[in-house]
Amino acid sequence: MPLVMVRSIVRPEKADEVLLALMNAGFPGATKLFVAGRGKQCGIKIGDVAYDELAKTMIMTVIPDTDKEVVVKTIVDAARTGDNGNYGDGKIFISSVGEMYTISSGAKESGARGDTL
Amino acid sequence: MKEVIAIIRVNMINKTKDALLAAGVPAFFANEVLGRGKGLGSGLPQDDKGPLEASLRLTENQMETGRLFAKRMVTVVVPDNKTDAVVSTIIAVNQTGNPGDGKVFVLDIDDSLRVRTGECGESAIC
């Protein structure tokens, strides 16, 4: 079963909610990185001060391909602000993972449906 | 080309660097990250692993999102023929047999480009 890596860039204050939502959806494995970036708004301008890079948090998780829709929906629901969302809520990128190994056992993970990775 | 992403223990970074160098892969980059797996931090039921883990588990169960542990993320881009060697080197060096040793992911890289010279493909990473 193919594996995919879901990299979501979310607001730092939403990271805990996303991690909690992923846990409740049955995807405990995740890695959190502190990053800085900008989107198509080119940062933000408050008064006379322009910030062209904003602090964000990247949450990286690897899941079976078949669980992709569930995970994306979980992240979007948790990370979106307000009813319709706002600029700066973030992006989700998905790329395929060829192989995955657990170091403690040295085993190659197959990624069967519903497998906890 | 493949991108090998390894999430490893913080104290294993120097050993991993030396082992990668010995395996002929001097170039890599590393990030400080936080993470959890399906082990202690996950809030999932664990096998009984002694008093230390039991007390850790008690604290974690009081935390909503589970505990995030400090980890190092090591990223290496290698030619296809070196992928297996790099993966087995990383596993051999980092394996203690306990939960928390980390994960290794292997992703495809379509192309790479050396900024200094502009050369593309495998010659850019060798």
gemmi code that builds the backbone of each chain (N, CA, C; Angstrom):
import gemmi

chains = {
    "A": [
        ("MET", (0.863, -1.200, 0.000), (0.000, 0.000, 0.000), (0.898, 1.248, 0.000)),
        ("PRO", (0.687, 2.181, -0.922), (1.569, 3.353, -0.956), (1.397, 4.252, 0.273)),
        ("LEU", (2.498, 4.905, 0.628), (2.485, 5.845, 1.750), (2.595, 7.257, 1.218)),
        ("VAL", (2.007, 8.209, 1.909), (2.167, 9.607, 1.521), (2.614, 10.418, 2.733)),
        ("MET", (3.390, 11.475, 2.442), (3.787, 12.411, 3.493), (2.920, 13.656, 3.368)),
        ("VAL", (2.254, 14.000, 4.436), (1.411, 15.203, 4.457), (2.162, 16.261, 5.253)),
        ("ARG", (2.542, 17.347, 4.567), (3.206, 18.454, 5.262), (2.230, 19.608, 5.311)),
        ("SER", (1.774, 19.954, 6.493), (0.839, 21.073, 6.584), (1.515, 22.226, 7.306)),
        ("ILE", (1.335, 23.423, 6.743), (1.887, 24.628, 7.349), (0.711, 25.380, 7.942)),
        ("VAL", (0.696, 25.492, 9.265), (-0.471, 26.064, 9.941), (-0.039, 27.200, 10.863)),
        ("ARG", (-1.037, 27.920, 11.343), (-0.744, 28.962, 12.339), (-0.181, 28.303, 13.592)),
        ("PRO", (0.859, 28.914, 14.202), (1.451, 28.305, 15.399), (0.418, 28.049, 16.495)),
        ("GLU", (-0.541, 28.944, 16.655), (-1.510, 28.766, 17.751), (-2.510, 27.661, 17.435)),
        ("LYS", (-2.556, 27.197, 16.176), (-3.467, 26.115, 15.813), (-2.786, 24.742, 15.834)),
        ("ALA", (-1.452, 24.732, 16.039), (-0.709, 23.474, 15.926), (-1.200, 22.431, 16.926)),
        ("ASP", (-1.450, 22.881, 18.174), (-1.906, 21.920, 19.181), (-3.264, 21.339, 18.827)),
        ("GLU", (-4.148, 22.200, 18.284), (-5.473, 21.699, 17.906), (-5.364, 20.677, 16.774)),
        ("VAL", (-4.465, 20.945, 15.823), (-4.287, 20.002, 14.712), (-3.747, 18.675, 15.238)),
        ("LEU", (-2.745, 18.749, 16.142), (-2.164, 17.519, 16.689), (-3.201, 16.732, 17.485)),
        ("LEU", (-4.042, 17.450, 18.233), (-5.095, 16.769, 19.001), (-6.097, 16.111, 18.059)),
        ("ALA", (-6.488, 16.839, 17.019), (-7.457, 16.287, 16.064), (-6.896, 15.055, 15.370)),
        ("LEU", (-5.601, 15.103, 15.012), (-4.972, 13.950, 14.366), (-4.944, 12.758, 15.309)),
        ("MET", (-4.619, 13.042, 16.578), (-4.601, 11.953, 17.574), (-5.981, 11.316, 17.692)),
        ("ASN", (-7.019, 12.164, 17.797), (-8.374, 11.630, 17.958), (-8.824, 10.873, 16.716)),
        ("ALA", (-8.278, 11.251, 15.549), (-8.641, 10.552, 14.313), (-7.822, 9.270, 14.136)),
        ("GLY", (-6.891, 9.001, 15.078), (-6.126, 7.754, 15.021), (-4.799, 7.869, 14.301)),
        ("PHE", (-4.248, 9.088, 14.246), (-2.938, 9.272, 13.605), (-1.992, 9.941, 14.597)),
        ("PRO", (-1.445, 9.174, 15.549), (-0.619, 9.792, 16.579), (0.744, 10.277, 16.084)),
        ("GLY", (1.290, 9.609, 15.099), (2.656, 9.930, 14.677), (2.724, 11.250, 13.941)),
        ("ALA", (3.568, 12.164, 14.406), (3.691, 13.463, 13.744), (4.997, 14.110, 14.166)),
        ("THR", (5.485, 15.013, 13.344), (6.680, 15.789, 13.654), (6.359, 17.256, 13.454)),
        ("LYS", (6.802, 18.080, 14.406), (6.464, 19.510, 14.364), (7.728, 20.321, 14.159)),
        ("LEU", (7.718, 21.242, 13.214), (8.865, 22.095, 12.939), (8.428, 23.553, 13.029)),
        ("PHE", (9.314, 24.396, 13.545), (9.027, 25.824, 13.560), (9.627, 26.436, 12.307)),
        ("VAL", (8.807, 27.094, 11.510), (9.282, 27.627, 10.238), (8.824, 29.072, 10.091)),
        ("ALA", (9.331, 29.748, 9.063), (8.872, 31.086, 8.738), (8.569, 31.100, 7.252)),
        ("GLY", (7.541, 31.814, 6.871), (7.230, 31.820, 5.441), (6.221, 32.890, 5.085)),
        ("ARG", (5.926, 32.936, 3.789), (4.917, 33.874, 3.323), (4.097, 33.185, 2.249)),
        ("GLY", (2.892, 33.690, 2.026), (2.042, 33.137, 0.984), (1.791, 34.168, -0.081)),
        ("LYS", (0.652, 34.009, -0.776), (0.414, 34.927, -1.899), (0.057, 36.337, -1.455)),
        ("GLN", (-0.221, 36.509, -0.145), (-0.446, 37.856, 0.372), (0.877, 38.599, 0.585)),
        ("CYS", (2.008, 37.902, 0.393), (3.330, 38.485, 0.613), (3.476, 39.000, 2.037)),
        ("GLY", (3.100, 38.195, 2.999), (3.234, 38.621, 4.386), (2.050, 39.459, 4.817)),
        ("ILE", (2.288, 40.368, 5.730), (1.180, 41.176, 6.236), (1.696, 42.583, 6.507)),
        ("LYS", (0.812, 43.579, 6.311), (1.189, 44.967, 6.589), (0.279, 45.479, 7.689)),
        ("ILE", (0.896, 45.860, 8.800), (0.118, 46.429, 9.894), (0.566, 47.867, 10.055)),
        ("GLY", (-0.300, 48.815, 9.723), (0.092, 50.217, 9.746), (1.212, 50.451, 8.748)),
        ("ASP", (2.329, 50.989, 9.228), (3.449, 51.271, 8.337), (4.457, 50.135, 8.284)),
        ("VAL", (4.238, 49.112, 9.109), (5.250, 48.052, 9.205), (4.822, 46.849, 8.373)),
        ("ALA", (5.680, 46.416, 7.465), (5.381, 45.239, 6.645), (6.208, 44.066, 7.158)),
        ("TYR", (5.544, 42.932, 7.386), (6.244, 41.706, 7.773), (6.179, 40.784, 6.570)),
        ("ASP", (7.323, 40.506, 5.931), (7.225, 39.672, 4.731), (7.455, 38.198, 5.029)),
        ("GLU", (7.866, 37.855, 6.250), (7.906, 36.449, 6.647), (7.176, 36.310, 7.972)),
        ("LEU", (6.287, 35.345, 8.032), (5.500, 35.160, 9.241), (5.832, 33.812, 9.867)),
        ("ALA", (5.799, 33.756, 11.188), (6.087, 32.502, 11.891), (4.952, 31.513, 11.660)),
        ("LYS", (5.311, 30.315, 11.266), (4.318, 29.248, 11.052), (4.856, 27.969, 11.680)),
        ("THR", (4.011, 26.984, 11.787), (4.421, 25.679, 12.268), (4.120, 24.639, 11.206)),
        ("MET", (5.118, 23.820, 10.887), (4.886, 22.747, 9.918), (4.660, 21.437, 10.673)),
        ("ILE", (3.575, 20.756, 10.337), (3.312, 19.446, 10.937), (3.440, 18.403, 9.845)),
        ("MET", (4.346, 17.469, 10.071), (4.691, 16.484, 9.055), (4.199, 15.126, 9.538)),
        ("THR", (3.420, 14.446, 8.731), (2.969, 13.121, 9.141), (2.932, 12.209, 7.926)),
        ("VAL", (3.264, 10.960, 8.134), (3.274, 9.986, 7.037), (2.174, 8.960, 7.285)),
        ("ILE", (1.319, 8.760, 6.284), (0.112, 7.943, 6.457), (-0.091, 7.067, 5.228)),
        ("PRO", (-0.889, 6.010, 5.342), (-1.234, 5.235, 4.152), (-2.042, 6.106, 3.182)),
        ("ASP", (-1.810, 5.895, 1.907), (-2.477, 6.644, 0.835), (-3.988, 6.664, 1.011)),
        ("THR", (-4.556, 5.546, 1.495), (-6.010, 5.424, 1.592), (-6.612, 6.322, 2.671)),
        ("ASP", (-5.779, 6.767, 3.621), (-6.281, 7.620, 4.698), (-6.107, 9.105, 4.384)),
        ("LYS", (-5.680, 9.395, 3.142), (-5.321, 10.769, 2.788), (-6.469, 11.744, 3.003)),
        ("GLU", (-7.659, 11.410, 2.462), (-8.794, 12.338, 2.532), (-9.175, 12.640, 3.982)),
        ("VAL", (-9.192, 11.569, 4.808), (-9.561, 11.741, 6.222), (-8.596, 12.704, 6.908)),
        ("VAL", (-7.298, 12.486, 6.658), (-6.287, 13.299, 7.328), (-6.365, 14.750, 6.862)),
        ("VAL", (-6.515, 14.946, 5.549), (-6.587, 16.313, 5.027), (-7.802, 17.030, 5.619)),
        ("LYS", (-8.935, 16.353, 5.676), (-10.142, 16.967, 6.222), (-9.938, 17.289, 7.712)),
        ("THR", (-9.311, 16.358, 8.444), (-9.050, 16.590, 9.869), (-8.199, 17.842, 10.073)),
        ("ILE", (-7.136, 17.949, 9.257), (-6.227, 19.089, 9.418), (-6.936, 20.387, 9.036)),
        ("VAL", (-7.656, 20.359, 7.911), (-8.335, 21.577, 7.450), (-9.357, 22.040, 8.491)),
        ("ASP", (-10.148, 21.086, 9.001), (-11.156, 21.462, 9.993), (-10.531, 22.058, 11.248)),
        ("ALA", (-9.375, 21.515, 11.638), (-8.747, 21.982, 12.878), (-7.996, 23.294, 12.679)),
        ("ALA", (-7.435, 23.498, 11.498), (-6.526, 24.635, 11.302), (-7.231, 25.882, 10.784)),
        ("ARG", (-8.446, 25.709, 10.242), (-9.142, 26.864, 9.659), (-9.660, 27.785, 10.766)),
        ("THR", (-9.551, 29.089, 10.536), (-10.063, 30.047, 11.521), (-11.371, 30.632, 11.016)),
        ("GLY", (-12.270, 30.925, 11.931), (-13.562, 31.509, 11.561), (-14.400, 30.520, 10.777)),
        ("ASP", (-15.494, 30.996, 10.187), (-16.387, 30.094, 9.457), (-15.869, 29.797, 8.063)),
        ("ASN", (-15.312, 30.804, 7.402), (-14.907, 30.637, 6.015), (-13.390, 30.633, 5.835)),
        ("GLY", (-12.665, 30.711, 6.934), (-11.217, 30.742, 6.832), (-10.703, 32.147, 6.544)),
        ("ASN", (-9.401, 32.317, 6.778), (-8.773, 33.607, 6.549), (-7.442, 33.404, 5.862)),
        ("TYR", (-6.928, 34.505, 5.259), (-5.565, 34.457, 4.750), (-4.626, 34.144, 5.896)),
        ("GLY", (-3.667, 33.265, 5.631), (-2.696, 32.919, 6.675), (-3.020, 31.630, 7.395)),
        ("ASP", (-4.132, 30.989, 7.040), (-4.471, 29.723, 7.708), (-3.522, 28.606, 7.307)),
        ("GLY", (-2.883, 28.729, 6.156), (-1.846, 27.771, 5.808), (-2.140, 26.947, 4.575)),
        ("LYS", (-1.246, 26.019, 4.329), (-1.326, 25.139, 3.159), (-1.032, 23.705, 3.571)),
        ("ILE", (-1.491, 22.776, 2.739), (-1.163, 21.363, 2.949), (-0.520, 20.833, 1.675)),
        ("PHE", (0.631, 20.210, 1.809), (1.310, 19.594, 0.666), (1.376, 18.087, 0.883)),
        ("ILE", (1.149, 17.343, -0.193), (1.193, 15.880, -0.089), (2.171, 15.338, -1.110)),
        ("SER", (3.098, 14.507, -0.650), (4.018, 13.885, -1.601), (4.121, 12.399, -1.283)),
        ("SER", (4.472, 11.623, -2.286), (4.506, 10.182, -2.061), (5.820, 9.780, -1.394)),
        ("VAL", (5.743, 8.780, -0.539), (6.899, 8.254, 0.177), (7.177, 6.857, -0.371)),
        ("GLY", (8.385, 6.643, -0.830), (8.702, 5.346, -1.423), (8.782, 4.247, -0.383)),
        ("GLU", (9.544, 4.498, 0.666), (9.755, 3.484, 1.689), (9.740, 4.142, 3.049)),
        ("MET", (9.416, 3.345, 4.064), (9.439, 3.865, 5.425), (9.927, 2.771, 6.363)),
        ("TYR", (10.860, 3.117, 7.241), (11.439, 2.145, 8.175), (11.276, 2.639, 9.598)),
        ("THR", (10.998, 1.716, 10.512), (11.047, 2.017, 11.938), (12.423, 1.636, 12.439)),
        ("ILE", (13.148, 2.619, 13.017), (14.542, 2.363, 13.375), (14.635, 1.319, 14.484)),
        ("SER", (13.723, 1.391, 15.482), (13.882, 0.502, 16.645), (13.802, -0.974, 16.260)),
        ("SER", (12.985, -1.301, 15.272), (12.908, -2.709, 14.865), (13.650, -2.962, 13.562)),
        ("GLY", (13.984, -1.891, 12.847), (14.620, -2.029, 11.546), (13.660, -2.488, 10.470)),
        ("ALA", (12.355, -2.583, 10.814), (11.379, -3.152, 9.892), (10.877, -2.118, 8.894)),
        ("LYS", (10.604, -2.603, 7.695), (10.006, -1.748, 6.674), (8.493, -1.766, 6.878)),
        ("GLU", (7.890, -0.570, 6.937), (6.444, -0.482, 7.198), (5.694, -0.643, 5.890)),
        ("SER", (4.604, -1.418, 5.962), (3.861, -1.672, 4.730), (2.796, -0.619, 4.493)),
        ("GLY", (2.233, -0.050, 5.552), (1.207, 0.969, 5.382), (-0.136, 0.390, 5.005)),
        ("ALA", (-0.520, -0.703, 5.660), (-1.842, -1.282, 5.423), (-2.911, -0.305, 5.900)),
        ("ARG", (-4.075, -0.409, 5.314), (-5.148, 0.530, 5.628), (-5.432, 0.573, 7.141)),
        ("GLY", (-5.513, 1.793, 7.672), (-5.800, 1.947, 9.092), (-4.607, 1.676, 9.982)),
        ("ASP", (-3.448, 1.355, 9.392), (-2.247, 1.092, 10.168), (-1.824, 2.375, 10.879)),
        ("THR", (-1.457, 2.236, 12.141), (-0.952, 3.393, 12.867), (0.537, 3.504, 12.629)),
        ("LEU", (0.970, 4.604, 12.045), (2.381, 4.713, 11.679), (3.138, 5.577, 12.679)),
    ],
    "B": [
        ("MET", (17.260, 10.092, -8.051), (17.665, 10.614, -6.749), (16.583, 10.393, -5.716)),
        ("LYS", (17.008, 10.183, -4.482), (16.067, 9.985, -3.380), (16.406, 10.950, -2.253)),
        ("GLU", (15.359, 11.376, -1.553), (15.540, 12.165, -0.344), (15.283, 11.230, 0.840)),
        ("VAL", (16.269, 11.089, 1.700), (16.102, 10.241, 2.879), (15.925, 11.158, 4.086)),
        ("ILE", (14.755, 11.087, 4.708), (14.467, 11.901, 5.890), (14.449, 10.976, 7.091)),
        ("ALA", (15.325, 11.235, 8.050), (15.359, 10.395, 9.253), (15.048, 11.254, 10.466)),
        ("ILE", (14.110, 10.780, 11.286), (13.809, 11.441, 12.559), (14.502, 10.613, 13.632)),
        ("ILE", (15.499, 11.174, 14.303), (16.316, 10.363, 15.220), (16.411, 11.019, 16.591)),
        ("ARG", (16.995, 10.281, 17.535), (17.209, 10.819, 18.882), (18.238, 11.942, 18.828)),
        ("VAL", (18.060, 12.933, 19.733), (18.938, 14.097, 19.767), (20.398, 13.692, 19.993)),
        ("ASN", (20.633, 12.710, 20.868), (22.017, 12.371, 21.215), (22.683, 11.474, 20.174)),
        ("MET", (21.987, 11.138, 19.096), (22.554, 10.255, 18.077), (23.082, 11.038, 16.882)),
        ("ILE", (22.965, 12.373, 16.934), (23.256, 13.151, 15.730), (24.731, 13.049, 15.337)),
        ("ASN", (25.643, 13.075, 16.337), (27.071, 13.024, 16.002), (27.473, 11.672, 15.431)),
        ("LYS", (26.953, 10.595, 16.037), (27.227, 9.253, 15.524), (26.714, 9.120, 14.101)),
        ("THR", (25.516, 9.671, 13.860), (24.926, 9.574, 12.527), (25.770, 10.331, 11.507)),
        ("LYS", (26.244, 11.513, 11.909), (27.108, 12.296, 11.013), (28.349, 11.510, 10.634)),
        ("ASP", (29.009, 10.929, 11.659), (30.238, 10.165, 11.395), (29.949, 8.969, 10.493)),
        ("ALA", (28.840, 8.270, 10.767), (28.523, 7.068, 9.989), (28.196, 7.429, 8.541)),
        ("LEU", (27.484, 8.550, 8.343), (27.159, 8.969, 6.975), (28.425, 9.341, 6.219)),
        ("LEU", (29.342, 10.004, 6.935), (30.619, 10.369, 6.309), (31.366, 9.102, 5.885)),
        ("ALA", (31.396, 8.107, 6.782), (32.074, 6.844, 6.470), (31.394, 6.124, 5.314)),
        ("ALA", (30.085, 6.344, 5.161), (29.361, 5.701, 4.063), (29.467, 6.509, 2.768)),
        ("GLY", (30.250, 7.592, 2.800), (30.484, 8.362, 1.586), (29.424, 9.395, 1.287)),
        ("VAL", (28.692, 9.824, 2.333), (27.691, 10.874, 2.147), (27.998, 12.011, 3.119)),
        ("PRO", (28.868, 12.943, 2.725), (29.230, 14.010, 3.651), (28.156, 15.094, 3.785)),
        ("ALA", (27.317, 15.248, 2.757), (26.388, 16.384, 2.736), (25.042, 15.990, 3.322)),
        ("PHE", (24.576, 16.779, 4.258), (23.231, 16.558, 4.806), (22.829, 17.822, 5.531)),
        ("PHE", (21.581, 17.937, 5.877), (21.218, 19.006, 6.806), (20.289, 18.482, 7.886)),
        ("ALA", (20.290, 19.217, 9.003), (19.565, 18.741, 10.180), (18.720, 19.859, 10.767)),
        ("ASN", (17.577, 19.498, 11.281), (16.674, 20.453, 11.936), (16.404, 19.986, 13.358)),
        ("GLU", (16.143, 20.941, 14.235), (15.603, 20.590, 15.547), (14.100, 20.525, 15.411)),
        ("VAL", (13.514, 19.384, 15.756), (12.064, 19.242, 15.614), (11.476, 18.626, 16.881)),
        ("LEU", (10.167, 18.647, 16.969), (9.450, 17.950, 18.030), (8.589, 16.899, 17.374)),
        ("GLY", (8.398, 15.764, 18.038), (7.571, 14.758, 17.386), (7.008, 13.747, 18.356)),
        ("ARG", (6.082, 12.978, 17.839), (5.554, 11.848, 18.595), (5.323, 10.704, 17.622)),
        ("GLY", (5.334, 9.481, 18.158), (5.054, 8.324, 17.312), (3.871, 7.581, 17.879)),
        ("LYS", (3.856, 6.267, 17.652), (2.762, 5.511, 18.254), (3.134, 4.994, 19.636)),
        ("GLY", (4.311, 5.410, 20.139), (4.793, 4.955, 21.433), (4.305, 5.824, 22.575)),
        ("LEU", (5.255, 6.207, 23.450), (4.895, 6.877, 24.690), (4.067, 8.148, 24.516)),
        ("GLY", (4.431, 8.961, 23.553), (3.768, 10.249, 23.441), (2.373, 10.178, 22.859)),
        ("SER", (1.977, 9.001, 22.378), (0.783, 8.952, 21.537), (-0.521, 8.889, 22.312)),
        ("GLY", (-0.453, 8.538, 23.618), (-1.703, 8.373, 24.350), (-2.359, 7.031, 24.081)),
        ("LEU", (-1.758, 6.228, 23.220), (-2.278, 4.884, 22.967), (-1.870, 3.970, 24.133)),
        ("PRO", (-2.623, 2.907, 24.386), (-2.234, 1.999, 25.465), (-0.892, 1.355, 25.174)),
        ("GLN", (-0.022, 1.288, 26.201), (1.316, 0.728, 26.015), (1.441, -0.552, 26.828)),
        ("ASP", (2.381, -1.391, 26.428), (2.726, -2.537, 27.265), (3.418, -2.022, 28.522)),
        ("ASP", (3.383, -2.825, 29.579), (4.018, -2.386, 30.808), (5.528, -2.395, 30.623)),
        ("LYS", (6.171, -1.231, 30.771), (7.608, -1.153, 30.509), (8.358, -0.620, 31.719)),
        ("GLY", (7.831, -0.778, 32.933), (8.559, -0.367, 34.124), (8.078, 0.955, 34.688)),
        ("PRO", (8.581, 1.301, 35.888), (8.064, 2.451, 36.619), (8.322, 3.792, 35.919)),
        ("LEU", (9.508, 3.951, 35.286), (9.805, 5.249, 34.653), (8.803, 5.536, 33.569)),
        ("GLU", (8.594, 4.554, 32.697), (7.643, 4.758, 31.610), (6.237, 4.945, 32.146)),
        ("ALA", (5.914, 4.206, 33.245), (4.576, 4.329, 33.811), (4.347, 5.748, 34.314)),
        ("SER", (5.382, 6.346, 34.944), (5.188, 7.694, 35.461), (5.125, 8.701, 34.323)),
        ("LEU", (5.931, 8.450, 33.286), (5.857, 9.329, 32.113), (4.468, 9.273, 31.510)),
        ("ARG", (3.943, 8.030, 31.450), (2.645, 7.828, 30.836), (1.565, 8.571, 31.614)),
        ("LEU", (1.714, 8.572, 32.961), (0.747, 9.255, 33.807), (0.702, 10.731, 33.448)),
        ("THR", (1.895, 11.346, 33.306), (1.919, 12.764, 32.962), (1.315, 12.997, 31.588)),
        ("GLU", (1.655, 12.089, 30.673), (1.149, 12.304, 29.316), (-0.352, 12.220, 29.226)),
        ("ASN", (-0.908, 11.262, 29.991), (-2.348, 11.092, 29.904), (-3.090, 12.322, 30.390)),
        ("GLN", (-2.379, 13.158, 31.187), (-3.025, 14.389, 31.631), (-2.916, 15.477, 30.572)),
        ("MET", (-2.123, 15.229, 29.540), (-1.966, 16.252, 28.504), (-2.852, 15.894, 27.321)),
        ("GLU", (-3.526, 16.904, 26.826), (-4.496, 16.646, 25.768), (-3.862, 16.101, 24.499)),
        ("THR", (-2.808, 16.739, 24.045), (-2.298, 16.420, 22.717), (-1.190, 15.388, 22.757)),
        ("GLY", (-0.916, 14.820, 23.936), (0.184, 13.878, 24.014), (1.490, 14.635, 24.103)),
        ("ARG", (2.530, 13.945, 24.564), (3.813, 14.622, 24.715), (4.564, 14.637, 23.395)),
        ("LEU", (5.160, 15.773, 23.100), (6.036, 15.859, 21.928), (7.470, 15.799, 22.428)),
        ("PHE", (8.260, 14.911, 21.856), (9.640, 14.752, 22.271), (10.562, 15.501, 21.330)),
        ("ALA", (11.663, 16.032, 21.882), (12.666, 16.693, 21.043), (13.374, 15.643, 20.195)),
        ("LYS", (13.468, 15.897, 18.909), (14.117, 14.973, 17.971), (14.984, 15.787, 17.018)),
        ("ARG", (15.825, 15.091, 16.290), (16.552, 15.733, 15.192), (16.043, 15.145, 13.886)),
        ("MET", (15.807, 16.004, 12.908), (15.430, 15.531, 11.577), (16.641, 15.696, 10.674)),
        ("VAL", (17.123, 14.597, 10.140), (18.282, 14.616, 9.247), (17.783, 14.372, 7.828)),
        ("THR", (18.137, 15.239, 6.907), (17.712, 15.081, 5.520), (18.939, 14.930, 4.627)),
        ("VAL", (18.964, 13.881, 3.820), (20.065, 13.638, 2.885), (19.459, 13.390, 1.510)),
        ("VAL", (20.039, 13.983, 0.491), (19.632, 13.656, -0.875), (20.755, 12.837, -1.503)),
        ("VAL", (20.423, 11.626, -1.960), (21.449, 10.702, -2.447), (21.055, 10.132, -3.813)),
        ("PRO", (22.051, 9.705, -4.612), (21.722, 9.006, -5.863), (21.019, 7.683, -5.546)),
        ("ASP", (20.237, 7.189, -6.495), (19.456, 5.967, -6.273), (20.299, 4.812, -5.741)),
        ("ASN", (21.529, 4.656, -6.295), (22.318, 3.481, -5.933), (22.870, 3.532, -4.510)),
        ("LYS", (22.813, 4.724, -3.878), (23.309, 4.820, -2.494), (22.185, 4.757, -1.467)),
        ("THR", (20.913, 4.745, -1.945), (19.789, 4.848, -1.016), (19.786, 3.738, 0.029)),
        ("ASP", (19.908, 2.490, -0.427), (19.836, 1.366, 0.502), (20.960, 1.423, 1.533)),
        ("ALA", (22.164, 1.805, 1.074), (23.305, 1.882, 1.990), (23.053, 2.939, 3.055)),
        ("VAL", (22.512, 4.089, 2.637), (22.267, 5.178, 3.588), (21.203, 4.779, 4.595)),
        ("VAL", (20.107, 4.164, 4.103), (19.029, 3.747, 5.005), (19.556, 2.730, 6.017)),
        ("SER", (20.334, 1.735, 5.540), (20.789, 0.715, 6.487), (21.826, 1.288, 7.444)),
        ("THR", (22.642, 2.263, 6.987), (23.589, 2.908, 7.893), (22.861, 3.641, 9.007)),
        ("ILE", (21.837, 4.417, 8.618), (21.090, 5.190, 9.616), (20.425, 4.249, 10.621)),
        ("ILE", (19.824, 3.171, 10.109), (19.153, 2.236, 11.014), (20.174, 1.581, 11.951)),
        ("ALA", (21.320, 1.136, 11.386), (22.311, 0.442, 12.212), (22.832, 1.340, 13.321)),
        ("VAL", (23.080, 2.613, 13.009), (23.670, 3.506, 14.002), (22.657, 3.899, 15.080)),
        ("ASN", (21.395, 4.077, 14.689), (20.417, 4.641, 15.614), (19.607, 3.607, 16.376)),
        ("GLN", (19.798, 2.322, 16.034), (18.938, 1.316, 16.630), (19.363, 0.992, 18.064)),
        ("THR", (18.474, 1.279, 19.031), (18.681, 0.786, 20.392), (17.657, -0.292, 20.713)),
        ("GLY", (16.668, -0.426, 19.852), (15.631, -1.432, 20.058), (14.473, -0.945, 20.896)),
        ("ASN", (14.543, 0.306, 21.368), (13.466, 0.840, 22.202), (12.560, 1.741, 21.379)),
        ("PRO", (11.292, 1.899, 21.825), (10.440, 2.872, 21.144), (11.086, 4.251, 21.248)),
        ("GLY", (10.936, 5.046, 20.201), (11.537, 6.380, 20.217), (12.809, 6.470, 19.404)),
        ("ASP", (13.244, 5.353, 18.815), (14.439, 5.392, 17.975), (14.224, 6.232, 16.727)),
        ("GLY", (12.980, 6.307, 16.256), (12.706, 7.185, 15.120), (12.226, 6.451, 13.895)),
        ("LYS", (12.113, 7.209, 12.816), (11.636, 6.682, 11.546), (12.558, 7.131, 10.421)),
        ("VAL", (12.531, 6.389, 9.340), (13.254, 6.792, 8.131), (12.264, 6.807, 6.981)),
        ("PHE", (12.201, 7.909, 6.256), (11.335, 8.004, 5.084), (12.189, 8.163, 3.834)),
        ("VAL", (11.759, 7.548, 2.745), (12.474, 7.694, 1.474), (11.521, 8.286, 0.445)),
        ("LEU", (11.847, 9.458, -0.072), (10.988, 10.146, -1.036), (11.740, 10.325, -2.351)),
        ("ASP", (10.990, 10.443, -3.433), (11.603, 10.696, -4.740), (11.959, 12.167, -4.888)),
        ("ILE", (13.090, 12.429, -5.530), (13.460, 13.803, -5.895), (13.567, 13.821, -7.424)),
        ("ASP", (12.848, 14.734, -8.064), (12.850, 14.769, -9.523), (14.158, 15.324, -10.083)),
        ("ASP", (14.653, 16.383, -9.474), (15.871, 16.993, -9.998), (16.518, 17.803, -8.885)),
        ("SER", (17.825, 18.033, -8.993), (18.459, 18.959, -8.061), (19.418, 19.833, -8.850)),
        ("LEU", (19.716, 20.984, -8.316), (20.525, 21.955, -9.042), (21.499, 22.598, -8.086)),
        ("ARG", (22.778, 22.611, -8.459), (23.773, 23.273, -7.608), (23.769, 24.764, -7.950)),
        ("VAL", (23.489, 25.582, -6.953), (23.334, 27.021, -7.188), (24.636, 27.636, -7.684)),
        ("ARG", (25.778, 27.182, -7.129), (27.069, 27.794, -7.473), (27.399, 27.654, -8.957)),
        ("THR", (27.152, 26.481, -9.538), (27.565, 26.238, -10.918), (26.394, 26.107, -11.882)),
        ("GLY", (25.203, 25.841, -11.356), (24.048, 25.664, -12.218), (23.889, 24.268, -12.774)),
        ("GLU", (24.794, 23.346, -12.390), (24.684, 21.983, -12.941), (23.489, 21.257, -12.316)),
        ("CYS", (22.880, 20.379, -13.110), (21.659, 19.697, -12.691), (21.925, 18.205, -12.497)),
        ("GLY", (20.940, 17.536, -11.938), (20.966, 16.075, -11.844), (21.914, 15.559, -10.783)),
        ("GLU", (22.361, 14.308, -10.983), (23.144, 13.649, -9.943), (24.491, 14.313, -9.721)),
        ("SER", (25.045, 14.984, -10.749), (26.340, 15.632, -10.545), (26.218, 16.807, -9.571)),
        ("ALA", (25.004, 17.284, -9.342), (24.822, 18.401, -8.410), (24.910, 17.957, -6.959)),
        ("ILE", (24.732, 16.646, -6.710), (24.749, 16.200, -5.313), (25.954, 15.324, -4.996)),
        ("CYS", (26.797, 15.055, -5.976), (27.961, 14.208, -5.716), (29.225, 15.054, -5.519)),
    ],
}
model = gemmi.Model(1)
for chain_id, residues in chains.items():
    chain = gemmi.Chain(chain_id)
    for i, (resn, *xyz) in enumerate(residues, 1):
        res = gemmi.Residue()
        res.name, res.seqid = resn, gemmi.SeqId(i, " ")
        for name, pos in zip(("N", "CA", "C"), xyz):
            atom = gemmi.Atom()
            atom.name, atom.element = name, gemmi.Element(name[0])
            atom.pos, atom.b_iso = gemmi.Position(*pos), 0.0
            res.add_atom(atom)
        chain.add_residue(res)
    model.add_chain(chain)
structure = gemmi.Structure()
structure.add_model(model)
structure.setup_entities()
